[in-house]
Structure formats: C-alpha cells, structure tokens
C-alpha cells in the first residue's frame, strides 16, 4: 500500500502496536519510553500528563526560532519526537515500548545526475498526471493563490485539464493571516489573465482571547485550529457557499 501526504499510522495486532509517520518527519509524533508510555501528536497534551514536567530551555529556544524540533529532543525532558526514519514498537502485554530504525521507501525518481531540463520535464509530467485525477473527481475547484511557485504549478496543472478553477485570496488583519498586497495582486492577475472567477475572502475580526473559546475551537477543529488566528470570519468564509467543493 502507498500513502500520500503527511500522516501518522498506528497499527494494532494482538498485544503489539506499531506507530510510524511520514518519511520526511514533518508530522509530529511524540512519545516517552518511561514506565507509562504515551503517544501523541500534541505537546499540549504532554503538559497535562507529566507529573513533574521539566522544560529544556535550549530546546524551547530552538522550537521558537525553528518552529519545529530538529532532533528527537523536545522542550520536555521525558518526551521525544519520532523521526521519519523510526517506528515505535509497543508490547502492550509487557507495557514495553522501543524505537526501531526503518529504511526510507525507495523513490521512483532519481535526479542526481540529470540535467535541469530533464528534471523539469519529469516534474511537469507528474503535475499533469496528478491533476488529471483531481479534475476527473470534481469540476468545482478553487485555488487559494499566492504569487509563489506552488500556486502557479497548481494553476498550470488545472488549466492543462481545461478546467476553470475559481481563484481565491483571503484578507486578514493580523500577522497570523500573513496577508501580502503582492500576493493579492498576483491572484487577481491570474483571474484576469485566464478569465477566471476571483473571490476575496474575509479572515479579519477579533482573535479569540479566553480559554473557554479556545477549548471550544479545539474540540471542534482539532490541532492547529489557530494557525490563521481562529477568527470567526475565518471559519465562516471557508464554510460559505463561495468556497468550491475542493480548495487547493
């Protein structure tokens, strides 16, 4: 079987549990090898389960500056992060947990000795193949566009299939919404150039400031609910009829 995207997988068979994640390790999986083992994708949960949490000051600074952990160490002394090249092997009958190395899956491409022209040609074919499948699934498409390479690749892939995606851009009122006038101009430019529908979303409004509201949002939307500030307008805009069935 093949899995595409960022993920964590937990497989249970009898008394044995295996845990692993995305090979590049960008999906957080935290664990402890203490007497009472726990596996979670949230350090917030760890703060409530550790009887005497000890914070590593250096790792806390790294987390702030790098946005993520760069080793298996985390901000808590007794908590580690699972790498993409590792798996957790858990024996529930003995209440034992161990970490094992796994090999990265073989890729179906090798660019090391290829020319830039060959790489671009292969990349183009992959983009075309992916969007053939996407446009076959639905014609109600939207692209949350910026002026970056990813947006342009997605737009090119969709247009190649003779689809007419809506172009969307959101305007916010805080650093979390990361609004840039140049990106807005680029999104409008795509719509004008290819005669596409342009839709501007409103992600402004006050940020939630009290714990009950945070708890409600977490329970409804899960981890990373506040990535874009968690204003009510943010959620309302994405749930509105102006957003297509598939938003990329």
C-alpha positions in Angstrom: 0.0 0.0 0.0 1.1 3.6 -0.6 0.1 6.7 1.4 0.5 10.2 0.1 0.6 13.3 2.3 1.5 13.9 6.0 0.3 11.3 8.3 0.7 9.2 11.4 -0.2 5.5 11.3 -1.0 3.2 14.3 -1.4 -0.5 13.6 -2.6 -2.8 16.4 -2.3 -6.6 16.1 -2.9 -8.6 19.2 -0.7 -7.4 22.0 1.6 -5.4 19.6 1.2 -1.9 18.5 3.3 -0.2 15.8 3.5 3.5 15.2 5.2 5.4 12.4 4.7 8.5 10.3 5.5 10.4 7.1 9.1 9.5 6.0 10.2 13.2 6.0 9.2 13.5 9.6 7.1 16.7 9.2 4.1 15.3 11.1 4.7 15.4 14.8 4.6 12.2 16.8 5.7 12.4 20.4 6.4 9.6 22.8 8.0 8.6 26.1 9.8 5.4 26.9 9.1 5.8 30.6 7.1 3.2 32.6 3.8 4.6 31.4 4.2 5.0 27.7 2.1 7.6 25.8 2.0 8.5 22.1 0.5 11.8 20.9 0.8 14.4 18.2 0.4 17.3 20.7 2.9 18.6 23.2 0.0 20.4 24.8 -1.4 17.0 25.9 2.0 16.1 27.3 2.0 19.2 29.6 -1.1 17.8 31.3 0.1 14.2 31.6 3.6 14.7 33.1 3.5 14.7 36.9 6.6 17.0 37.1 7.3 18.4 33.7 10.8 19.7 33.3 11.4 22.2 30.4 14.6 22.2 28.4 15.5 25.9 27.9 17.7 25.3 24.9 15.1 23.1 23.1 12.4 25.7 23.9 14.5 28.4 22.2 15.1 26.1 19.2 11.4 25.4 18.9 10.6 29.2 19.0 13.2 30.0 16.3 12.9 27.0 14.1 9.1 26.4 14.6 9.8 22.7 14.9 12.2 20.3 16.7 15.3 19.5 14.7 16.4 16.4 16.8 14.4 13.8 18.8 14.6 16.1 21.8 11.6 18.3 22.7 11.0 21.0 25.2 10.2 18.4 27.9 12.9 16.2 29.4 11.0 13.0 29.3 9.4 13.4 25.9 11.0 12.7 22.5 9.9 13.2 18.9 9.8 10.2 16.5 11.8 10.7 13.3 10.6 9.7 9.9 13.2 7.0 9.8 12.0 5.4 13.0 9.0 3.4 14.3 7.6 2.7 17.7 7.2 -0.9 18.7 4.9 -1.4 21.7 4.3 -4.6 23.6 1.1 -3.9 25.5 1.2 -7.2 27.4 4.5 -6.2 28.9 3.9 -2.4 28.8 7.2 -2.0 26.9 8.0 0.5 24.2 11.1 0.6 21.9 12.3 2.7 19.0 13.5 0.9 15.8 15.2 2.2 12.7 13.4 1.7 9.4 14.6 2.3 5.9 13.2 5.1 3.8 11.0 4.0 0.9 12.6 3.9 -2.5 11.5 6.7 -4.7 10.5 6.2 -8.3 12.8 9.1 -9.4 16.5 9.9 -9.3 17.6 13.4 -10.2 21.2 13.4 -9.0 22.8 13.2 -12.4 20.0 14.6 -14.5 20.0 18.0 -16.3 17.6 20.7 -15.2 15.7 20.3 -18.4 15.1 16.6 -17.6 14.1 17.3 -14.1 11.6 20.0 -15.2 10.2 17.7 -17.9 9.7 14.9 -15.4 8.1 17.2 -12.8 5.7 18.6 -15.4 4.6 15.1 -16.3 3.9 14.3 -12.6 1.9 17.5 -12.2 -0.2 16.7 -15.3 -0.9 13.2 -14.0 -2.0 14.4 -10.6 -4.4 16.9 -11.9 -5.9 14.5 -14.4 -7.1 12.5 -11.4 -8.2 15.6 -9.5 -10.3 17.2 -12.3 -11.8 13.8 -13.0 -13.1 13.7 -9.4 -14.7 17.2 -9.4 -15.1 20.2 -11.6 -15.9 22.5 -8.6 -12.3 23.6 -8.0 -10.7 26.6 -6.2 -7.1 27.7 -5.7 -6.1 29.6 -2.7 -3.5 31.5 -4.7 -0.3 33.5 -4.0 2.5 34.6 -6.3 4.6 31.5 -5.4 5.8 28.6 -7.4 3.4 26.1 -5.8 0.3 28.2 -6.7 1.5 28.6 -10.3 2.2 24.9 -10.6 -1.3 24.0 -9.3 -2.9 26.6 -11.6 -1.0 25.3 -14.6 -1.9 21.7 -13.8 -5.6 22.5 -13.5 -5.7 24.7 -16.6 -3.9 22.0 -18.6 -7.0 19.8 -17.9 -9.2 22.6 -19.4 -10.9 23.2 -16.0 -12.0 26.7 -14.8 -10.9 27.0 -11.2 -12.0 29.9 -9.0 -9.1 32.0 -7.7 -9.4 32.9 -4.0 -7.4 35.1 -1.7 -8.1 36.0 1.9 -7.6 39.3 3.6 -6.9 39.3 7.3 -6.0 41.8 10.0 -3.1 40.1 11.9 0.3 38.7 11.3 -1.2 35.2 11.5 -3.2 35.7 8.3 0.0 36.7 6.6 -1.7 38.9 4.0 0.5 40.5 1.3 -0.6 43.0 -1.3 1.7 41.4 -3.9 0.1 38.0 -3.4 -3.4 39.6 -3.7 -2.3 41.4 -6.9 -0.9 38.1 -8.3 -4.2 36.2 -7.5 -6.2 38.9 -9.2 -3.8 38.8 -12.2 -4.3 35.0 -12.6 -8.1 35.5 -12.7 -7.9 38.4 -15.3 -5.3 36.6 -17.5 -7.2 33.4 -17.8 -10.8 34.8 -17.4 -11.4 33.0 -14.1 -13.7 33.9 -11.2 -11.9 35.8 -8.4 -13.2 35.6 -4.9 -11.9 37.6 -2.0 -12.3 36.0 1.5 -12.5 37.9 4.8 -10.3 36.5 7.5 -10.4 39.6 9.7 -12.2 40.1 13.0 -11.1 39.8 16.6 -8.9 36.9 17.8 -10.3 34.6 20.5 -8.9 35.6 23.8 -10.4 33.4 26.5 -9.8 29.8 27.4 -13.4 28.5 27.0 -13.4 29.8 23.5 -10.1 28.2 22.7 -11.3 24.9 24.2 -14.5 25.0 22.0 -12.5 25.7 18.9 -10.0 22.9 19.7 -12.8 20.4 20.3 -14.5 21.4 17.0 -11.5 21.8 14.7 -8.7 19.9 16.4 -4.9 20.6 16.5 -3.6 23.7 14.7 -7.1 25.3 14.9 -5.4 28.7 15.5 -2.9 28.6 12.6 -4.6 31.5 10.9 -5.8 33.3 14.0 -9.0 31.4 14.5 -11.3 34.4 14.0 -14.9 33.6 13.4 -14.8 35.2 9.9 -12.0 32.7 9.0 -14.2 29.7 9.7 -17.3 31.3 8.3 -15.5 32.1 5.0 -14.3 28.6 4.5 -17.8 27.2 5.3 -19.6 29.6 2.9 -21.0 28.7 -0.5 -18.3 30.9 -2.1 -15.7 28.2 -1.4 -15.7 25.4 -4.0 -16.0 21.8 -3.2 -12.3 21.3 -3.5 -10.0 24.1 -2.4 -6.3 23.8 -3.1 
